[in-house]
Amino acid sequence: MRILVVGATGTIGKAVVEEMKDRAEIICASRSKADIKVDITSVESIKQMFKEVGEIDALVSAAGGVHYTSLETLTPELNQIAVQSKLLGQINLVLLGLPYIKDNGSITLITGVLMDDPIKTGASAAMANGGVHAFVKAAAIDMPRGIRINSVSPTILEESFEDYGSMFEGFEPVPVKRVALAYKKSILGAHTGKTFYVY
Ligand SMILES: NC(=O)c1ccc[n+]([C@@H]2O[C@H](COP(=O)([O-])OP(=O)(O)OC[C@H]3O[C@@H](n4cnc5c(N)ncnc54)[C@H](OP(=O)(O)O)[C@@H]3O)[C@@H](O)[C@H]2O)c1
């Protein structure tokens, strides 16, 4: 089994790699430190990545930038960060990656708790999460060749709490291992069109 992990050097990506490394050949991609360089905000870069990587059994995304700021200071330009990266970046991974995914393969994207349990400054992130969530649900019934598609929606992670915890008052953080297990279920299981909530 060959798994392409986009965002493989991040907190979630690293945990997914660790969880799956004994079960598959893992190909790690990100903008800077991974073996395969890709910027998901660029269609050309995504095309180049898939050309380089070739056929895979599973596409995993643990990448997607968003900008946190109050609604009054959220400009159209700042909102584009989440649109171009977390929303369209991940959707373009699916659209451009489909021909490279083997029959009965799988796709797993990332969303997050803010689409369900909002915080101030989180509207742009919530928009991207909700868009990816809806796309996955609808795309699942239109997937060719038995390919499955799911998303994982984590709450704030224990591992990220030091950096972002002050924005998430009252949230109970979860260990990243639980998120990696949700990806594992999506990759090795039978579900499609599902959101794996890790709350
Ligand atoms: N951490 C949490 O508590 C938490 C909770 C819920 C949801 N999430 C969501 O989960 C996702 C990953 O979070 P994380 O905490 O693991 O983030 P992270 O530690 O910052 O890692 C992000 C990963 O994605 C890559 N990346 C970022 N932008 C990219 C781009 N444009 N193209 C290709 N690769 C890119 C990064 O590498 P390069 O910088 O080298 O590209 C890195 O490998 C985010 O969308 C986040 O909103 C996180």
The ligand as an SDF file (V2000), in Angstrom:
LIG
                    3D

 48 52  0  0  0  0  0  0  0  0999 V2000
   -3.4510   21.3040   15.8910 N   0  0  0  0  0  0  0  0  0  0  0  0
   -4.7120   21.3240   16.2870 C   0  0  0  0  0  0  0  0  0  0  0  0
   -5.0270   21.4160   17.4880 O   0  0  0  0  0  0  0  0  0  0  0  0
   -5.8020   21.1990   15.2550 C   0  0  0  0  0  0  0  0  0  0  0  0
   -7.1020   20.9480   15.6780 C   0  0  0  0  0  0  0  0  0  0  0  0
   -8.1140   20.8570   14.7200 C   0  0  0  0  0  0  0  0  0  0  0  0
   -7.8190   21.0140   13.3770 C   0  0  0  0  0  0  0  0  0  0  0  0
   -6.5240   21.2540   12.9960 N   0  0  0  0  0  0  0  0  0  0  0  0
   -6.2440   21.4350   11.5650 C   0  0  0  0  0  0  0  0  0  0  0  0
   -5.3720   20.4260   11.1500 O   0  0  0  0  0  0  0  0  0  0  0  0
   -4.5310   20.9120   10.0940 C   0  0  0  0  0  0  0  0  0  0  0  0
   -3.0940   20.5930   10.4630 C   0  0  0  0  0  0  0  0  0  0  0  0
   -2.8450   21.1070   11.7440 O   0  0  0  0  0  0  0  0  0  0  0  0
   -1.4320   20.9030   12.4800 P   0  0  0  0  0  0  0  0  0  0  0  0
   -1.5970   21.4160   13.8670 O   0  0  0  0  0  0  0  0  0  0  0  0
   -0.9190   19.5360   12.2390 O   0  0  0  0  0  0  0  0  0  0  0  0
   -0.5820   21.9820   11.6600 O   0  0  0  0  0  0  0  0  0  0  0  0
    1.0030   22.1550   11.5790 P   0  0  0  0  0  0  0  0  0  0  0  0
    1.6840   21.4760   12.7130 O   0  0  0  0  0  0  0  0  0  0  0  0
    1.2310   23.6060   11.3630 O   0  0  0  0  0  0  0  0  0  0  0  0
    1.3850   21.3550   10.2370 O   0  0  0  0  0  0  0  0  0  0  0  0
    0.8710   21.7270    8.9900 C   0  0  0  0  0  0  0  0  0  0  0  0
    1.4760   20.8300    7.9390 C   0  0  0  0  0  0  0  0  0  0  0  0
    0.9650   21.1910    6.6730 O   0  0  0  0  0  0  0  0  0  0  0  0
    2.0170   21.6820    5.8290 C   0  0  0  0  0  0  0  0  0  0  0  0
    1.4610   22.8020    5.0480 N   0  0  0  0  0  0  0  0  0  0  0  0
    0.9830   23.9740    5.5070 C   0  0  0  0  0  0  0  0  0  0  0  0
    0.5490   24.7280    4.4780 N   0  0  0  0  0  0  0  0  0  0  0  0
    0.7650   24.0120    3.3610 C   0  0  0  0  0  0  0  0  0  0  0  0
    0.5590   24.2540    1.9780 C   0  0  0  0  0  0  0  0  0  0  0  0
    0.0440   25.4090    1.5280 N   0  0  0  0  0  0  0  0  0  0  0  0
    0.8940   23.2970    1.0910 N   0  0  0  0  0  0  0  0  0  0  0  0
    1.4400   22.1240    1.5140 C   0  0  0  0  0  0  0  0  0  0  0  0
    1.6640   21.8310    2.8010 N   0  0  0  0  0  0  0  0  0  0  0  0
    1.3450   22.7700    3.7150 C   0  0  0  0  0  0  0  0  0  0  0  0
    3.1440   22.0620    6.8080 C   0  0  0  0  0  0  0  0  0  0  0  0
    4.4490   21.9900    6.2550 O   0  0  0  0  0  0  0  0  0  0  0  0
    5.1250   23.2490    5.4800 P   0  0  0  0  0  0  0  0  0  0  0  0
    4.9980   24.4280    6.3710 O   0  0  0  0  0  0  0  0  0  0  0  0
    6.5250   22.7890    5.2110 O   0  0  0  0  0  0  0  0  0  0  0  0
    4.3430   23.3730    4.2320 O   0  0  0  0  0  0  0  0  0  0  0  0
    2.9860   20.9460    7.8350 C   0  0  0  0  0  0  0  0  0  0  0  0
    3.5320   19.7410    7.3300 O   0  0  0  0  0  0  0  0  0  0  0  0
   -4.8320   22.4090    9.9630 C   0  0  0  0  0  0  0  0  0  0  0  0
   -5.6990   22.6140    8.8750 O   0  0  0  0  0  0  0  0  0  0  0  0
   -5.5280   22.7430   11.2720 C   0  0  0  0  0  0  0  0  0  0  0  0
   -6.4550   23.8010   11.1230 O   0  0  0  0  0  0  0  0  0  0  0  0
   -5.5150   21.3400   13.9010 C   0  0  0  0  0  0  0  0  0  0  0  0
  1  2  1  0
  2  3  2  0
  2  4  1  0
  4  5  1  0
  4 48  2  0
  5  6  2  0
  6  7  1  0
  7  8  2  0
  8  9  1  0
  8 48  1  0
  9 10  1  0
  9 46  1  0
 10 11  1  0
 11 12  1  0
 11 44  1  0
 12 13  1  0
 13 14  1  0
 14 15  2  0
 14 16  1  0
 14 17  1  0
 17 18  1  0
 18 19  2  0
 18 20  1  0
 18 21  1  0
 21 22  1  0
 22 23  1  0
 23 24  1  0
 23 42  1  0
 24 25  1  0
 25 26  1  0
 25 36  1  0
 26 27  1  0
 26 35  1  0
 27 28  2  0
 28 29  1  0
 29 30  1  0
 29 35  2  0
 30 31  1  0
 30 32  2  0
 32 33  1  0
 33 34  2  0
 34 35  1  0
 36 37  1  0
 36 42  1  0
 37 38  1  0
 38 39  2  0
 38 40  1  0
 38 41  1  0
 42 43  1  0
 44 45  1  0
 44 46  1  0
 46 47  1  0
M  CHG  2   8   1  16  -1
M  END
$$$$
